């Protein structure tokens, strides 16, 4: 308990008795009676041979139950095991290499490290750090080529995470880092630690080939990353058709079915080879395991096929389409249970271009805007 607040009353013996109160605050000052605590109690670490001087090996974590003036900053000292000064320990508790290690010279070091707090008198604790020296990388990293499709409204792409590079290395202790060639950093970024690809705002329509590489510290391997950006036209939204799939997640659809279904769908609905199929968005149906895919078909002269025409084509080819993935329904009007009786049910779609959904798999990533259906009864 760091303090108490007492209300004390004095009461006299007169008639009537009179009284007065006063508040007394009692602060409990801290005594440095707790030693620093290492978490975990002892450490093991690994460093590969031939790593440059100054390579970070380990971060020590120390806490202290005393108040701040009796705790950090801590003073770290290597007491034993560093007689040849192979290691340095900075004020933040980061253990670094001071030499270039060779596996043939020594395979293991054991250091005794002391942490001293800032109290008076100072309290100390000790931990042991076992450092293993292993052979340098012998395997190159391997990475899966990534293709990214971005669908956005005209000149209204807000930016964000659009995919993730998947890379592995057979050397167990290798740490992989990712880099993007500098001239492309005005449009994209790559997280150096986890390989996430971030697109900045305002991407133009077209195809981008990213110059990305992954390194394990010894080997550097290029990765094929291609980004396709398609900007939607407002007229597309007025001529969309929805195909609803059964028992499929967005990631499974993107990773397993999208390429095959797109090819089959083109064969089913395109009247001429010059026509263009546009997948506008995919989105889970709330409260179910279904998935909606919005698409429109543009004629080679620039116009769009009407939904009724596309639905007729889809209905005729439904059995063929279901060889790829099970279809629950083909929707043009989706009135969500509205009973319009003698009136007409009108549906409109709205796109939230600033609410992007990213469905990322190892090989394909699909980024599209969220959509909303509005339905009402019309005379």
C-alpha positions in Angstrom: 0.0 0.0 0.0 1.6 3.3 -1.1 -0.4 5.6 1.2 -3.3 6.1 3.5 -5.8 9.0 3.9 -7.3 9.4 7.4 -10.1 11.6 8.6 -9.6 12.4 12.3 -12.3 14.1 14.4 -11.8 16.0 17.7 -15.0 16.3 19.8 -15.3 18.3 23.1 -17.3 17.6 26.3 -19.6 20.6 26.2 -23.3 20.8 25.7 -24.0 20.6 22.9 -20.7 18.9 21.9 -18.8 20.6 19.2 -16.3 18.9 16.8 -13.9 19.5 14.0 -12.2 17.2 11.5 -8.9 17.1 9.8 -7.6 14.9 7.0 -4.2 13.3 7.5 -2.4 11.8 4.4 0.2 9.2 5.2 2.6 8.4 2.4 4.6 5.2 2.6 8.1 5.8 1.1 9.7 3.0 -0.7 12.7 1.1 0.6 14.9 -0.7 -2.0 14.2 -4.1 -0.7 13.5 -6.0 -4.0 16.2 -7.3 -6.2 15.9 -7.0 -10.0 14.2 -10.1 -11.6 15.4 -11.6 -14.9 12.6 -13.1 -17.1 13.3 -16.0 -17.8 15.6 -16.9 -14.9 18.3 -18.1 -17.3 18.8 -17.7 -21.1 19.9 -19.7 -24.1 20.8 -18.1 -27.4 22.3 -19.0 -30.8 24.6 -17.1 -33.1 25.7 -18.3 -36.5 29.4 -18.2 -37.3 30.8 -15.4 -39.6 28.1 -12.9 -38.5 29.5 -9.4 -38.4 30.7 -7.7 -35.2 27.9 -6.1 -33.4 25.3 -8.7 -34.3 22.4 -8.7 -31.7 22.3 -12.1 -29.9 19.9 -11.6 -27.0 17.7 -9.0 -25.2 17.7 -9.4 -21.4 14.4 -8.6 -19.7 14.5 -7.3 -16.2 11.8 -6.0 -13.8 11.8 -4.6 -10.3 8.9 -4.5 -7.8 10.3 -1.3 -6.1 9.2 2.2 -7.1 10.7 3.7 -10.2 13.6 5.5 -8.4 14.7 2.2 -6.8 14.3 0.2 -10.1 15.5 1.1 -13.6 17.8 2.1 -15.2 19.7 -1.1 -14.6 23.4 -1.5 -14.8 24.4 -4.7 -16.6 27.8 -6.4 -16.2 29.2 -9.7 -17.6 30.9 -11.2 -14.5 32.4 -14.4 -16.0 32.7 -16.2 -19.3 33.8 -13.2 -21.3 37.5 -13.3 -20.5 38.5 -13.0 -24.2 35.9 -10.2 -24.6 33.9 -11.9 -27.3 30.7 -10.2 -26.1 29.5 -6.7 -25.2 26.4 -5.8 -23.2 24.9 -2.4 -23.7 22.9 -0.3 -21.1 19.6 -1.6 -22.6 20.5 -5.2 -21.9 21.2 -6.2 -25.5 24.0 -8.8 -25.8 26.0 -8.4 -29.0 29.0 -10.1 -30.6 32.4 -8.4 -30.3 34.2 -10.8 -32.6 33.4 -12.9 -35.6 32.7 -16.4 -34.2 34.0 -19.6 -35.7 32.2 -22.9 -35.1 35.5 -24.8 -35.2 37.1 -22.6 -32.5 34.3 -22.9 -29.9 30.7 -24.2 -30.0 29.4 -22.9 -26.7 29.9 -20.0 -24.2 28.4 -19.6 -20.7 28.2 -16.1 -19.3 27.2 -15.0 -15.8 25.5 -11.6 -16.1 24.7 -9.2 -13.2 21.9 -6.6 -13.2 22.1 -3.8 -10.6 19.2 -1.4 -9.8 19.3 2.3 -9.1 18.3 2.2 -5.5 20.4 3.0 -2.4 21.8 0.6 -1.3 21.8 -1.1 -4.7 20.3 -4.6 -5.1 21.7 -7.1 -7.6 20.6 -10.3 -9.4 22.4 -12.8 -11.6 21.5 -14.9 -14.6 23.3 -17.3 -16.8 23.4 -17.0 -20.6 24.3 -20.0 -22.7 25.3 -19.0 -26.2 25.7 -21.7 -28.9 27.8 -21.0 -32.0 26.3 -22.8 -35.1 27.5 -23.1 -38.7 26.5 -20.4 -41.1 23.6 -20.8 -43.5 24.0 -23.5 -46.1 20.5 -23.3 -47.6 19.0 -20.4 -49.6 15.6 -19.1 -48.6 12.7 -20.2 -50.8 9.7 -18.0 -51.5 6.4 -18.5 -53.2 5.6 -16.1 -56.1 2.7 -13.8 -55.1 0.0 -12.3 -57.4 -2.2 -9.6 -56.0 -5.5 -8.3 -57.4 -6.8 -4.9 -56.2 -10.3 -3.7 -57.1 -11.0 -0.1 -56.2 -13.3 2.8 -57.2 -12.0 5.4 -59.6 -8.9 7.1 -58.2 -10.1 6.4 -54.6 -7.7 3.7 -53.3 -6.9 4.5 -49.6 -4.0 2.1 -49.3 -3.3 -0.6 -46.7 -2.0 -4.2 -46.4 -2.5 -6.0 -49.7 -0.8 -9.3 -49.1 2.0 -11.2 -47.4 5.1 -13.0 -48.8 5.5 -16.6 -47.7 9.2 -17.6 -47.5 11.0 -20.4 -45.6 14.5 -21.5 -44.9 15.8 -25.0 -44.1 18.4 -23.5 -41.8 16.5 -23.6 -38.5 18.0 -20.5 -36.9 18.0 -18.2 -40.0 16.2 -14.9 -39.6 14.6 -13.8 -42.9 14.4 -10.1 -43.9 12.5 -8.6 -46.8 13.5 -5.7 -49.0 11.9 -3.7 -51.8 14.0 -1.8 -54.4 14.2 1.8 -53.5 12.6 3.4 -56.6 9.3 1.5 -55.9 9.0 2.8 -52.3 6.8 5.8 -53.4 4.0 3.3 -54.2 4.6 0.3 -52.0 6.3 -0.8 -48.8 7.4 -4.2 -47.6 7.7 -5.0 -43.8 11.3 -6.1 -43.4 10.4 -8.6 -40.6 7.2 -10.4 -41.7 7.0 -9.8 -45.5 3.7 -7.9 -45.4 3.2 -5.7 -48.5 1.6 -2.3 -48.0 0.3 -0.2 -50.9 0.2 3.5 -50.4 -2.9 5.6 -51.5 -3.8 6.6 -55.0 -2.7 3.6 -57.1 -3.5 4.0 -60.8 -5.1 1.4 -62.9 -2.6 -1.1 -64.3 0.0 -3.8 -63.6 3.0 -3.4 -61.2 5.9 -5.8 -60.9 7.6 -5.4 -57.5 11.4 -5.9 -57.1 11.3 -7.8 -53.7 13.9 -10.0 -52.3 14.4 -12.1 -49.1 17.7 -12.6 -47.3 18.9 -14.9 -44.6 21.9 -12.8 -44.0 24.1 -14.8 -46.4 21.9 -15.5 -49.4 19.6 -13.1 -51.2 16.7 -14.5 -53.3 14.4 -12.5 -55.6 10.6 -13.0 -55.3 8.1 -12.6 -58.1 5.4 -10.2 -56.9 2.9 -8.9 -59.4 0.1 -6.4 -58.5 -2.9 -5.9 -60.7 -5.0 -2.7 -60.0 -8.5 -2.4 -61.5 -10.6 0.7 -61.1 -14.3 0.3 -61.1 -16.7 2.4 -63.1 -20.0 3.5 -61.5 -21.9 2.0 -64.4 -20.6 -1.5 -63.4 -22.6 -1.3 -60.1 -25.8 -0.9 -62.0 -25.2 -4.1 -64.0 -23.9 -6.5 -61.4 -25.0 -10.0 -60.8 -24.3 -11.9 -57.5 -23.3 -15.6 -57.4 -23.7 -17.0 -53.9 -21.5 -20.0 -53.0 -22.1 -22.6 -50.3 -19.6 -23.7 -47.6 -16.6 -21.7 -48.7 -14.4 -19.1 -46.9 -13.1 -16.1 -48.8 -9.5 -17.3 -48.4 -10.4 -20.8 -49.8 -12.2 -19.2 -52.7 -9.3 -16.9 -53.5 -6.6 -19.6 -53.1 -8.3 -22.7 -54.5 -11.2 -21.7 -56.8 -10.9 -18.1 -58.1 -8.7 -18.7 -61.1 -10.6 -21.8 -62.2 -14.0 -20.3 -61.6 -13.1 -17.1 -63.4 -12.0 -19.2 -66.5 -15.2 -21.3 -66.4 -17.4 -18.2 -65.9 -15.8 -16.4 -68.9 -16.7 -19.4 -71.1 -20.2 -19.4 -69.8 -21.2 -15.7 -70.1 -18.9 -14.0 -72.6 -20.4 -13.6 -76.0 -17.2 -12.4 -77.7 -13.6 -12.9 -76.8 -13.1 -9.1 -76.6 -15.7 -8.9 -73.8 -14.2 -8.3 -70.3 -15.3 -10.1 -67.0 -14.9 -7.9 -63.9 -15.0 -9.5 -60.4 -16.0 -6.5 -58.3 -16.0 -7.9 -54.8 -16.3 -11.0 -52.7 -17.9 -10.9 -49.2 -19.1 -13.4 -46.6 -22.8 -13.4 -46.0 -23.4 -12.4 -42.4 -24.5 -15.2 -40.1 -23.8 -18.0 -42.5 -21.1 -20.0 -44.2 -22.0 -18.6 -47.6 -20.0 -16.2 -49.8 -21.2 -13.6 -52.3 -19.3 -12.7 -55.5 -20.2 -9.6 -57.5 -19.3 -9.4 -61.1 -20.2 -7.5 -64.3 -19.4 -8.1 -68.0 -18.2 -5.3 -70.2 -18.8 -5.4 -74.0 -15.8 -4.7 -76.3 -17.5 -1.4 -77.3 -17.5 -0.2 -73.6 -21.1 -0.9 -72.6 -22.2 -3.5 -70.1 -24.5 -6.6 -70.4 -27.7 -6.3 -68.5 -28.1 -8.5 -65.4 -31.1 -10.4 -66.9 -29.1 -11.5 -69.9 -26.2 -12.6 -67.6 -28.5 -14.5 -65.3 -30.0 -16.4 -68.3 -26.5 -17.4 -69.4 -25.6 -18.5 -65.8 -28.7 -20.5 -65.4 -28.0 -22.4 -68.6 -24.4 -23.1 -67.5 -25.0 -23.7 -63.8 -24.3 -27.4 -63.9 -21.0 -26.7 -65.7 -20.1 -24.0 -63.1 -20.8 -26.3 -60.2 -18.1 -28.7 -61.4 -15.7 -26.1 -59.9 -17.6 -25.0 -56.8 -21.0 -25.4 -55.3 -23.4 -22.5 -56.0 -26.2 -21.7 -53.6 -28.0 -19.1 -55.6 -27.7 -16.6 -58.5 -29.1 -13.3 -57.5 -30.1 -10.2 -59.3 -32.8 -9.0 -56.9 -32.3 -9.9 -53.3 -35.2 -8.4 -51.3 -34.2 -10.0 -48.0 -37.7 -11.2 -47.2 -39.5 -7.9 -48.2 -43.1 -8.6 -49.3 -43.8 -5.9 -51.8 -47.1 -7.5 -52.9 -48.3 -5.6 -56.1 -45.3 -3.3 -56.0 -41.8 -3.6 -57.5 -38.8 -4.6 -55.4 -35.8 -2.4 -56.2 -32.3 -3.2 -55.2 -29.3 -0.9 -55.2 -25.7 -1.6 -54.4 -23.3 0.8 -52.7 -19.6 0.5 -52.4 -17.5 1.7 -49.5 -14.2 2.3 -51.2 -12.5 3.2 -47.9 -13.4 -0.1 -46.3 -11.2 -2.7 -48.0 -11.2 -6.4 -47.4 -7.9 -8.3 -48.0 -8.1 -12.0 -48.6 -4.5 -13.3 -48.6 -3.2 -16.7 -49.3 0.4 -17.9 -50.0 0.1 -17.5 -53.8 -2.9 -15.1 -54.4 -4.2 -12.1 -52.6 -7.5 -10.3 -53.5 -8.3 -6.8 -52.2 -11.7 -5.4 -52.8 -14.1 -2.8 -51.3 -16.9 -3.7 -49.0 -20.4 -3.5 -50.5 -23.9 -3.0 -49.1 -27.3 -4.0 -50.5 -30.3 -1.6 -50.2 -33.7 -2.8 -51.1 -37.1 -1.1 -51.0 -40.6 -1.5 -52.4 -41.5 0.8 -55.3 -44.9 1.6 -56.8 
